[in-house]
Amino acid sequence: MQLDGLFSTTVNLLGKSVDLRARNQNLIAANIANAETPNYIPKSLSFDAELQGAIKNRSTGRLPSSTPHPRHIPLHGASSGAPLQSVTGTVIETPAKTPGKDGNAVELENEMGRMAENQIMFNASVQLLVKKFEGLKSALREGK
């Protein structure tokens, strides 16, 4: 059973954000773990622009590329989440401006700050998802 059209764009966006932030957290944790590894270059996941682009394409009403003709009516839910679900982010190298003598480019203070920021954004997304689902739960109870 396909559930693509069951939730709003907000729920899908928050879910995707949680997934991407979890991936970014793993990359940041790997950077911290490799702080003493010679010639290690830290990495991060860049996804904000890609995520905003997917949302912008949805809000402008552009039809998904799978619709065969612009005058055809797209099936509700069949491909509504495709642009958002295709966002995977890009792993980029984020070397320090002054790498160490061993070639390691990890700055622990910078990585810890990035980790804290990412964790705050992850928690905020999860809390917003919880509130959305509480609203759905409340609506279902009152609809009895």
C-alpha positions as CSV (number, residue, x, y, z in Angstrom):
1,M,0.0,0.0,0.0
2,Q,1.5,3.3,-1.1
3,L,1.3,6.1,1.5
4,D,3.1,8.9,-0.4
5,G,0.1,11.3,-0.3
6,L,-0.9,10.6,3.3
7,F,1.1,13.3,5.0
8,S,1.6,17.0,4.2
9,T,4.7,18.5,2.6
10,T,5.7,19.7,6.1
11,V,5.9,16.2,7.5
12,N,7.8,14.9,4.4
13,L,10.2,17.9,4.6
14,L,10.8,17.4,8.3
15,G,11.3,13.6,7.9
16,K,13.9,14.3,5.1
17,S,15.6,16.9,7.2
18,V,15.9,14.4,10.1
19,D,17.4,11.8,7.7
20,L,19.9,14.2,6.3
21,R,20.9,15.7,9.6
22,A,21.5,12.1,10.9
23,R,23.9,11.5,8.0
24,N,25.6,14.8,8.6
25,Q,26.0,13.9,12.3
26,N,27.8,10.7,11.3
27,L,30.2,12.6,9.1
28,I,31.0,15.1,11.8
29,A,31.5,12.3,14.3
30,A,33.9,10.6,11.9
31,N,35.8,13.9,11.6
32,I,36.2,14.1,15.3
33,A,37.2,10.4,15.5
34,N,39.9,11.1,12.9
35,A,41.3,14.2,14.5
36,E,44.7,12.5,15.0
37,T,44.8,10.7,11.6
38,P,47.5,12.0,9.3
39,N,46.3,13.6,6.1
40,Y,42.7,13.3,7.0
41,I,40.4,15.9,5.5
42,P,37.0,16.5,7.3
43,K,33.8,16.1,5.4
44,S,30.3,17.4,5.8
45,L,26.9,16.9,4.1
46,S,25.7,19.9,2.1
47,F,21.9,19.7,1.5
48,D,20.2,23.0,2.4
49,A,20.2,24.4,-1.1
50,E,19.1,21.1,-2.6
51,L,16.2,20.8,-0.1
52,Q,15.1,24.4,-0.6
53,G,15.1,23.8,-4.4
54,A,12.9,20.7,-4.1
55,I,10.4,22.6,-1.9
56,K,10.5,25.6,-4.3
57,N,9.8,23.4,-7.3
58,R,6.8,21.9,-5.4
59,S,5.4,25.3,-4.4
60,T,5.7,26.8,-7.9
61,G,3.5,24.1,-9.3
62,R,6.0,22.6,-11.7
63,L,4.9,19.2,-12.7
64,P,7.1,16.2,-11.9
65,S,9.1,15.0,-14.8
66,S,7.3,11.7,-14.8
67,T,4.0,13.4,-16.0
68,P,3.8,12.5,-19.7
69,H,2.0,15.7,-20.8
70,P,1.5,19.1,-19.1
71,R,-2.3,18.8,-19.6
72,H,-2.5,15.4,-18.0
73,I,-3.7,15.3,-14.4
74,P,-1.0,13.8,-12.2
75,L,-2.1,11.0,-9.9
76,H,-2.5,12.2,-6.4
77,G,0.4,10.8,-4.3
78,A,1.9,8.8,-7.1
79,S,4.9,11.0,-7.5
80,S,4.2,13.9,-5.2
81,G,7.2,13.3,-3.0
82,A,9.6,12.4,-5.8
83,P,11.6,15.7,-5.8
84,L,11.8,15.9,-2.1
85,Q,12.7,12.2,-1.7
86,S,15.4,12.5,-4.3
87,V,17.4,15.0,-2.2
88,T,20.4,13.1,-0.9
89,G,22.9,16.0,-0.2
90,T,26.5,16.2,-1.3
91,V,29.4,15.1,0.7
92,I,32.0,17.9,0.6
93,E,35.5,18.2,2.1
94,T,35.8,21.0,4.6
95,P,39.5,21.3,5.4
96,A,40.9,23.7,8.0
97,K,42.6,26.9,6.8
98,T,45.8,25.8,8.4
99,P,46.3,22.0,8.5
100,G,48.6,20.5,11.0
101,K,52.1,19.3,10.4
102,D,50.9,15.8,9.7
103,G,48.4,17.1,7.0
104,N,45.4,16.6,9.3
105,A,42.8,19.3,8.5
106,V,40.4,18.7,11.5
107,E,39.8,21.6,13.9
108,L,38.2,20.1,16.9
109,E,36.5,23.3,18.1
110,N,35.0,23.9,14.7
111,E,33.7,20.3,14.5
112,M,32.3,20.4,17.9
113,G,30.4,23.6,17.0
114,R,29.1,22.1,13.8
115,M,28.0,19.0,15.8
116,A,26.2,21.1,18.4
117,E,24.4,23.1,15.6
118,N,23.5,20.0,13.7
119,Q,22.1,18.4,16.9
120,I,20.0,21.4,17.7
121,M,18.5,21.5,14.2
122,F,17.9,17.7,14.4
123,N,16.1,18.0,17.7
124,A,14.0,20.9,16.5
125,S,12.9,18.9,13.4
126,V,12.0,15.9,15.6
127,Q,10.0,18.1,18.0
128,L,8.1,19.7,15.1
129,L,7.4,16.2,13.7
130,V,6.1,15.1,17.1
131,K,3.8,18.2,17.3
132,K,2.5,17.4,13.8
133,F,1.7,13.8,14.7
134,E,0.1,14.9,18.0
135,G,-2.2,17.2,15.9
136,L,-3.1,14.3,13.6
137,K,-3.8,12.1,16.6
138,S,-6.0,14.7,18.1
139,A,-7.9,15.1,14.9
140,L,-8.5,11.4,14.7
141,R,-9.8,11.2,18.2
142,E,-12.2,14.1,17.7
143,G,-13.4,12.6,14.4
144,K,-14.9,9.6,16.2
